[in-house]
Structure formats: C-alpha cells, structure tokens
Amino acid sequence: MKTHEFLSFLEQHKNKSLLFEYAPNAFVGHNYHITEVKHIHIDSVDCGAQADTWNETVIQLWESPQERDTKDAMSVYKAMGILNKVARIKSFDLEAEIKFEYGNTTFHTAQLFVNDFEIQGDHLIIKLAVQKTDCKAKEACGIAEPEAIAAGKAEPCCEPGGNCC
C-alpha cells in the first residue's frame, strides 16, 4: 500500500478506532503509541549486480508498559493528527510503500506491510504481514519461478559457474 493510499484510507474512516493485526488473531495492544515515522531512502545492489532505489515510509508502533490496561485503542483521528504533524516537519513521499515496524515479547521486531484491512463496527483493522525475502535477479541467477522449481526445471544460481551469489 502506498503512503497516499493509507492516508486517504484513514481520512475516510477518521471516526473509528485504529487496530493493527500483526499475525492472524494477534493484535497490537490498545496501549500502542506511534513512536517514530521513518522516511527511508533505499539505495541497493542486488545479487545480479543491478542497482535500484526506492523510498519507504515506516511507522513504528510501541506498546507502553505503563498503559497496559488501556481499554480503548487510538482513534484514526488521533493517528491522522500525529501523521499530519510529521508531514509539517518532514514531508512524505506519497508514492512510497508504507510499512509498520512492531515487536513485543512474543513477536520479533519486524517491518510489516499492509496486507489487507477490515472494518468491524467502530474499528478499522489494518492487517499486517511479514514479507519474505526474495531474489530480485532471478533471471540473471537462473532461478525459475516456483512452478518451474516444482517441476524440476530450475538450476540453483549458487552452483560453481553460476551467475551470482
């Protein structure tokens, strides 16, 4: 989900409470705070020696131990206020992919992407998911798509004489 899509989506549902589901039926506690908004520029080179650049918006969620018994989650309206304040200080790249950084004592800290959303009564639930790592240079490395691998047609790129790794 792009940053502008997320902000627009919040605008459409500002009268709801904002919940985050980081794994199936596992929610960020109602005591969460938005503790940081990162405007990240990534400048990378993949294993096929191809350079790439892109931007990401990463919103960090943190559960306050002092507010563990909080019954009500943050409102979309309050979250929008925080993000609007951030935008006045450092503008967003509205085309950047939006991610959420979260972790707790039972879930490792990870950057999660928006996989889906759901509206349940007065709640806007943002469903997050882990994005697996992937080879961006499959063609250069000689890696077939999963269907071809299942059919036994692929050769690993890391064999002697391979093009990468």
N, C-alpha and C positions, 0 to 999 in steps of 0.2 A: 504494500500500500504506500503510495506517495504521501509526502507530508501534506500537500494541499488537500488530498482526498480525506486524510484523517481530520484535519482542521475543519473542513467543510462538514464532515460527518458529525463532529462534536457540535458544531453550530446548529445542526438540525435536531439535536437531542439534548439541548442545554438544560432542560427541566428534569433530567434523570440523574440517578447516581451512577458513578463510573466504577465498574468492576473489571478486574483482569483475571482471566483463567489461564494459568501458565502451563497446565497439564490437564488432561481430562478429569473433571470434577475437583480440581485443586485450584484454589483462588488465592490471590494476593490478599493478605489480611486487610480488613477495613481500616486499620491503623496506618495505612501506607501514606507516604509523602512523595511528592516529586522532588527529588533532591538535586537533580542535575539534568541539564539539557545539553547534549553534545552536538556540535556541528562538525562532523568529521569529514575530512577530505582523504580519500584513499588513493594512493599512487602505487601501483603494483606491477610486478612482472610475474607471469605465470610460468609453469614448468615447460611450456612450449616456446619460451622466450618472447612472449607477446606482452607489451606494456598496455596498461589500462588505468583509467582514473574514473572515479565517481565519488559522489557525496552521499552521506547518510545522516539522518537525524536520529540520535539515540536518547531516549528519555529514561532516566534511571528512577526506579521505584524502590523505596526502602520502607520497611515496617518499623515503626517506632516502638521500642520495648515499653516505654512509659505509657503508651496509649493502647496497650494490648486488648483492653476491654471495650474499645470503641465499637459501638453498635452500628453506626451509620458510615457508609463509605463516602469518599469525596464526591461532591457533585460535579457533573460535567461543567457546570457554570464556573465553579472554583478552578478546575483544571484549565479551562479556557483563559481565566484571569492570569494564571501563572504563565501559560504559554504566550499570551499577549504581552506580558511584561518582558519575557525573554526576547520576544520579537522586537521590542523597542530598544533593547540593548544590543542584540546581535540578530540581524535578520535571518530568516530561514531560507534555505534553498528549497522552494516549494516542490521541486521535482525530485528531491532526494527521497530515497526509500526510508520509511520510518521503522525504527526498531525500539524495543524496550529492554533495558538491562535490569535483571532481577535475580535475586538469590535469597535463600533463607537457610535455616539449619538443616533442612531435609532436601533442599534442591540446590544444586551447584549454581553459582552465578553464571549467567549466560545472557547473550544478546538474543532476543526472541523476536520473530517477525509476526505481523498481524496475519493470522490465518483465516479468520472469519469474525463475525460479530453476531450478537443475538440481543433482542430486546425482550425482556421478561418483566412485564408490568412497569414499575418505575425504575428499572435497572437497565443500563446499557452495558452489556458484557462484551469486552474485547477479548477474543480468543487468540492466544499467543501460541506459537510453536517454535521448536528448535529447527534450525535449518542445517542440514547435513553438509559437510564439506564435499567438494566436488572437483574434478579435474576440468579446468576450463579449456584445456588444449587437447581434448580427446582425439581429434582428427590428427594433429601433429604427433601425438603419442601413440597412435594406432589403437586406441581404445574404442571398442564398439559400444553402441548403446546397449542397455540391459537386455533387450530382446535378443540381440546378436550374441551376447555373452552366454545367455541361457542355451542358445543353440550350438555353443562351442565354436563360434566363428572368430572370436577375438584373440589377439596375442597381447600379452602384457607389455607395456612400454618399458618396463624396467629390466628387461632381459638384456644380456650383452648385445650391443649393437642397436639397441632401441634409440629412439629419437629424443628422449627426455629423461628426467629423474636423475 
